[in-house]
């Protein structure tokens, strides 16, 4: 009996040491993590993007439809991390905001940004009420706004440049550029070709040039004009879309535009969650289902 008891206590001691070691390694990795991480979550038909700066600031651009985001989000965030610094609503349609209701129930959110476009849907009204109830500052995203998210990473809001309350939700979508060192990502929400024309008229090619294009509106032919893509001149195009979705996204016209310009395309319906990491000089991609 004493021998078995000693073996049992030895096993428990080794197990505790192993757990502590794993915990300390996780803390060590979090404390010394460097670089920018950009994640396009696989939430089906919709948009959900998580940005984490070199200093750990986390910003979510959209959260997909209801009851889709928490699983993919938990797979890329630490289980001990229950805070998201800010959320950005690029437009108030359900496939972009439904998941924010789930996020607000499970994470502390410090700020909310939105373009000002309106939607009469129950989901949008519920989200606005939840933001008010939690006393989260609700900020209008406007051209010229610069969000310093730490470690040299910044998000510049390019559009809206005017009051878009009466606009169609996609036309008034937030357009922004994320930059970190030599890495930049054009974030387009569901911006249409009409929105792209406005952005093209207000910014030079140098200002728009980005390594990565988050393709607007899940690859719909109503977005991603050739002129806009040429100005952004990305090496990579990322498309968030659901498998066998009823809209036929991404549309052939959009894929043809991108491939004709030699741009490498990554799609969530084919690859799952897409993770880009940058040290400010080089980008690496990984994919997870």
MIKOL-848007 format. One line per field, with one value per residue (C-alpha): residue number from 0; residue in one letter; x, y, z. Coordinates in nm, 4 decimals. Layout:
N
n [NUM/...]
res [a/...]
u [X/...]
v [Y/...]
w [Z/...]
***
This chain:
289
n [0/1/2/3/4/5/6/7/8/9/10/11/12/13/14/15/16/17/18/19/20/21/22/23/24/25/26/27/28/29/30/31/32/33/34/35/36/37/38/39/40/41/42/43/44/45/46/47/48/49/50/51/52/53/54/55/56/57/58/59/60/61/62/63/64/65/66/67/68/69/70/71/72/73/74/75/76/77/78/79/80/81/82/83/84/85/86/87/88/89/90/91/92/93/94/95/96/97/98/99/100/101/102/103/104/105/106/107/108/109/110/111/112/113/114/115/116/117/118/119/120/121/122/123/124/125/126/127/128/129/130/131/132/133/134/135/136/137/138/139/140/141/142/143/144/145/146/147/148/149/150/151/152/153/154/155/156/157/158/159/160/161/162/163/164/165/166/167/168/169/170/171/172/173/174/175/176/177/178/179/180/181/182/183/184/185/186/187/188/189/190/191/192/193/194/195/196/197/198/199/200/201/202/203/204/205/206/207/208/209/210/211/212/213/214/215/216/217/218/219/220/221/222/223/224/225/226/227/228/229/230/231/232/233/234/235/236/237/238/239/240/241/242/243/244/245/246/247/248/249/250/251/252/253/254/255/256/257/258/259/260/261/262/263/264/265/266/267/268/269/270/271/272/273/274/275/276/277/278/279/280/281/282/283/284/285/286/287/288]
res [x/x/x/x/x/x/x/x/x/x/x/x/x/x/x/x/x/x/x/x/x/x/x/x/x/x/x/x/x/x/x/x/x/x/x/x/x/x/x/x/x/x/x/x/x/x/x/x/x/x/x/x/x/x/x/x/x/x/x/x/x/x/x/x/x/x/x/x/x/x/x/x/x/x/x/x/x/x/x/x/x/x/x/x/x/x/x/x/x/x/x/x/x/x/x/x/x/x/x/x/x/x/x/x/x/x/x/x/x/x/x/x/x/x/x/x/x/x/x/x/x/x/x/x/x/x/x/x/x/x/x/x/x/x/x/x/x/x/x/x/x/x/x/x/x/x/x/x/x/x/x/x/x/x/x/x/x/x/x/x/x/x/x/x/x/x/x/x/x/x/x/x/x/x/x/x/x/x/x/x/x/x/x/x/x/x/x/x/x/x/x/x/x/x/x/x/x/x/x/x/x/x/x/x/x/x/x/x/x/x/x/x/x/x/x/x/x/x/x/x/x/x/x/x/x/x/x/x/x/x/x/x/x/x/x/x/x/x/x/x/x/x/x/x/x/x/x/x/x/x/x/x/x/x/x/x/x/x/x/x/x/x/x/x/x/x/x/x/x/x/x/x/x/x/x/x/x/x/x/x/x/x/x/x/x/x/x/x/x]
u [0.0000/0.2678/0.4347/0.1138/0.0452/0.3917/0.3443/0.0076/0.1536/0.4466/0.2034/-0.0028/0.3140/0.4385/0.0945/0.0812/0.4324/0.3372/0.0220/0.2187/0.4851/0.2244/0.0567/0.3860/0.4775/0.1403/0.1971/0.5489/0.4250/0.1592/0.3972/0.6645/0.4400/0.5438/0.3967/0.0496/-0.2102/-0.5055/-0.7691/-1.0609/-1.2870/-1.4733/-1.8308/-2.0077/-2.1798/-2.0765/-1.7775/-1.5890/-1.2349/-1.0097/-0.7066/-0.4466/-0.1701/0.1873/0.0896/-0.2186/-0.4913/-0.7800/-1.0264/-1.3132/-1.4410/-1.7859/-1.8869/-2.0903/-2.4449/-2.5899/-2.4599/-2.1604/-1.8674/-1.7953/-1.6461/-1.4055/-1.3196/-1.2378/-0.9967/-0.7805/-0.8115/-0.6782/-0.9490/-0.8284/-0.8886/-1.2432/-1.1864/-1.2076/-1.0894/-1.3231/-1.5757/-1.6330/-1.9683/-1.8906/-2.2616/-2.5741/-2.6778/-2.7352/-2.4455/-2.2069/-2.3574/-2.5553/-2.2509/-2.1841/-2.4807/-2.2978/-1.9673/-2.1175/-2.2605/-1.9254/-1.6622/-1.6105/-1.6043/-1.4628/-1.5663/-1.8008/-1.7602/-2.0238/-2.0760/-2.4146/-2.6202/-2.9473/-3.1397/-3.4904/-3.4095/-3.4650/-3.0997/-2.9683/-3.2089/-3.1121/-2.7427/-2.7855/-2.9809/-2.7132/-2.4389/-2.6411/-2.7190/-2.3535/-2.2622/-2.0161/-1.9150/-2.0787/-1.8550/-1.9233/-1.6462/-1.5443/-1.2854/-0.9631/-1.0030/-0.6775/-0.6818/-0.3416/-0.3764/-0.0222/0.3202/0.3232/-0.0068/-0.2675/-0.6107/-0.7045/-1.0736/-1.1098/-1.4903/-1.7621/-1.6650/-2.0194/-2.3545/-2.4714/-2.7797/-3.0114/-2.7785/-2.8159/-2.6216/-2.3618/-2.3029/-2.2325/-2.0004/-1.6858/-1.3650/-1.0383/-0.6686/-0.4707/-0.0947/0.1968/0.5472/0.5608/0.2330/-0.1032/-0.4574/-0.7494/-1.0700/-1.3810/-1.6824/-1.9598/-1.8554/-2.0024/-1.8473/-2.0164/-1.8344/-1.5108/-1.5507/-1.5719/-1.2645/-1.0730/-1.1592/-1.0284/-0.7073/-0.3978/-0.2820/0.0038/-0.2440/-0.4577/-0.1798/-0.2050/-0.0491/-0.3819/-0.7355/-1.0274/-1.2623/-1.5908/-1.9326/-1.8060/-1.6900/-2.0116/-1.9966/-2.1420/-1.8010/-1.4306/-1.4073/-1.0958/-1.0011/-1.0211/-0.8213/-0.5533/-0.5185/-0.4944/-0.2625/-0.2627/-0.0629/-0.3381/-0.7182/-0.9151/-1.2816/-1.5195/-1.8037/-2.0116/-1.9859/-2.2553/-2.4174/-2.7441/-2.5953/-2.3317/-2.0523/-1.7835/-1.9093/-1.7167/-1.6719/-1.4897/-1.2691/-1.1815/-1.0850/-0.8551/-0.6943/-0.6404/-0.4280/-0.2213/-0.3609/-0.3551/-0.7001/-0.7755/-1.1391/-1.2930/-1.5326/-1.2323/-0.9685/-1.1548/-1.0269/-0.7446/-0.4694/-0.2070/0.0895/0.3361/0.6600/0.6284/0.8385/0.6990/0.3559/0.2852/-0.0510/-0.2055/-0.5484/-0.7663/-1.0998]
v [0.0000/0.2607/0.1930/0.2538/0.5654/0.7013/0.6275/0.8068/1.1178/1.1126/1.0992/1.3889/1.5939/1.5397/1.6295/1.9529/2.0509/1.9790/2.1942/2.4798/2.4561/2.4694/2.7667/2.9524/2.8803/3.0211/3.3328/3.3615/3.3339/3.5983/3.8403/3.8140/3.7841/4.0308/4.1371/4.1840/3.9087/3.9422/3.6685/3.6166/3.3820/3.1047/3.1900/3.0893/3.3543/3.6832/3.8794/3.8439/3.9787/3.9871/4.2167/4.1865/4.4449/4.3704/4.5014/4.2779/4.5296/4.3421/4.4929/4.3052/4.4210/4.2582/3.9289/3.7382/3.6082/3.4979/3.1849/3.1409/3.3399/3.2160/2.8793/3.0166/3.3090/3.0802/2.8848/3.1936/3.3703/3.2600/3.1102/3.3528/3.6545/3.7884/4.1438/4.2847/4.6426/4.7595/4.6391/4.7968/4.7584/4.8091/4.7959/4.7014/4.3940/4.0683/3.8793/4.1375/4.2179/3.9168/3.7674/4.0854/4.0005/3.6792/3.8644/4.1212/3.8450/3.6689/3.9443/4.2877/4.5400/4.8873/5.0771/5.0400/5.2112/5.2274/5.4113/5.5664/5.3644/5.2321/4.9070/4.8380/4.4747/4.3327/4.2228/4.5755/4.7272/4.4635/4.5294/4.9054/4.8460/4.6116/4.8673/5.1306/4.8990/4.8130/5.1830/5.1169/5.4406/5.4326/5.6265/5.7318/5.6073/5.8927/5.9667/6.0958/5.8992/5.7288/5.4433/5.3755/5.0194/4.9874/4.8623/5.0653/4.9242/5.1805/5.1748/5.4710/5.5207/5.6158/5.6161/5.7332/6.0889/6.2225/6.1552/5.8153/5.7683/5.7598/5.5502/5.1842/4.9854/4.8536/5.1938/5.3433/5.0639/5.1468/5.1330/5.1358/5.0602/4.8647/4.9285/4.7792/4.8425/4.7199/4.5268/4.6832/4.5504/4.7217/4.6563/4.7094/4.5651/4.5417/4.8574/4.8772/5.0027/5.3373/5.3565/5.2557/5.5436/5.7916/5.6440/5.6477/6.0145/6.1134/5.9112/5.8562/5.5118/5.5441/5.6002/5.3030/5.0567/4.7504/4.4056/4.2419/4.3219/4.2073/4.1591/4.3462/4.1854/3.8268/3.8512/3.9913/4.1377/4.4616/4.5349/4.5000/4.7046/4.6637/5.0285/4.9871/4.6632/4.8171/5.1120/4.8882/4.6522/4.3722/4.0514/3.8643/3.8809/3.7351/3.6404/3.5552/3.3407/3.0402/2.7036/2.6571/2.9862/3.0827/3.4020/3.2246/3.4215/3.4759/3.5693/3.4684/3.8329/3.9158/3.6083/3.6903/4.0467/3.9239/3.6381/3.8508/4.0829/3.7964/3.8196/3.5093/3.4348/3.2811/3.1868/3.0776/2.8351/2.6442/2.6988/2.7727/3.0430/3.2442/3.3780/3.6266/3.7110/3.9888/4.1021/4.4311/4.3060/3.9689/3.8058/3.4400/3.2640/2.9643/2.8044/2.6227/2.4435]
w [0.0000/0.0882/-0.2476/-0.4385/-0.2351/-0.3107/-0.6804/-0.6713/-0.5045/-0.7484/-1.0419/-0.9014/-0.8376/-1.1925/-1.3306/-1.1290/-1.2419/-1.6033/-1.5770/-1.4181/-1.6884/-1.9643/-1.7971/-1.7604/-2.1232/-2.2346/-2.0257/-2.1630/-2.5211/-2.4606/-2.2901/-2.5561/-2.8602/-3.1298/-3.4563/-3.5997/-3.6289/-3.8649/-3.8614/-4.0979/-3.9005/-4.0773/-3.9729/-4.2925/-4.5031/-4.3436/-4.2198/-3.8905/-3.8582/-3.5513/-3.5417/-3.2668/-3.2448/-3.1282/-2.7834/-2.7589/-2.8449/-3.0070/-3.2535/-3.4178/-3.7565/-3.7775/-3.6169/-3.8738/-3.8234/-3.4890/-3.3136/-3.5432/-3.4038/-3.0511/-3.1528/-3.4163/-3.1876/-2.8944/-3.1140/-3.1773/-2.8398/-2.5029/-2.2761/-2.0080/-2.2315/-2.1980/-2.3210/-2.6731/-2.6878/-2.9641/-3.2160/-3.5576/-3.7300/-4.0993/-4.1836/-3.9858/-4.1878/-4.0000/-4.1613/-4.0146/-3.6735/-3.5501/-3.3815/-3.1845/-2.9597/-2.8666/-2.8269/-2.5898/-2.3719/-2.3384/-2.3595/-2.2111/-2.4975/-2.4370/-2.7525/-3.0480/-3.3862/-3.6609/-3.9922/-3.9120/-4.1612/-4.0218/-4.0272/-3.8929/-3.8155/-3.4678/-3.4582/-3.5156/-3.2635/-3.0065/-3.0647/-3.0229/-2.7015/-2.5675/-2.6398/-2.4521/-2.1609/-2.1160/-2.1408/-2.4223/-2.5992/-2.9456/-3.1847/-3.5420/-3.7726/-4.0031/-4.2679/-4.1128/-3.7893/-3.6913/-3.4410/-3.2874/-3.1615/-3.0292/-3.1285/-3.4498/-3.5821/-3.6917/-3.8525/-4.0717/-4.1535/-4.5221/-4.5465/-4.4638/-4.5468/-4.4974/-4.3291/-4.4575/-4.2403/-4.5432/-4.7599/-4.8466/-4.5882/-4.8334/-4.9958/-4.6527/-4.5395/-4.3434/-4.5499/-4.3561/-4.3984/-4.1388/-4.1434/-3.9534/-4.0801/-4.4384/-4.4075/-4.4955/-4.5348/-4.7090/-4.5131/-4.7229/-4.5405/-4.8021/-4.9887/-5.3391/-5.6612/-5.5918/-5.2589/-5.4292/-5.6763/-5.3893/-5.2206/-5.5508/-5.6030/-5.2601/-5.2231/-5.4324/-5.5428/-5.2939/-5.0096/-5.1126/-5.1964/-4.9690/-4.9525/-4.8756/-4.9901/-4.7757/-5.0692/-5.0250/-4.9961/-4.9961/-5.3567/-5.5019/-5.8541/-5.7108/-5.5544/-5.6342/-5.9535/-6.1630/-6.1074/-5.7319/-5.7299/-5.9531/-5.7146/-5.4077/-5.6036/-5.3458/-5.3605/-5.1736/-5.1716/-4.8791/-4.9247/-4.6396/-4.7738/-4.6788/-4.8491/-5.1145/-5.0156/-5.1856/-5.3357/-5.5418/-5.3706/-5.4749/-5.8197/-6.1298/-6.2365/-5.9124/-5.9283/-6.2893/-6.1943/-5.9193/-6.1105/-6.4231/-6.2094/-6.0691/-5.7152/-5.4948/-5.3516/-5.0104/-4.9307/-4.6014/-4.7737/-4.9100/-4.6401/-4.3168/-4.0822/-4.2404/-4.0133/-4.1322/-3.9110/-3.9845/-3.8239/-4.0111/-4.3001/-4.4034/-4.3958/-4.3283/-4.3632/-4.1924/-4.2309/-3.9803/-4.0144]
***
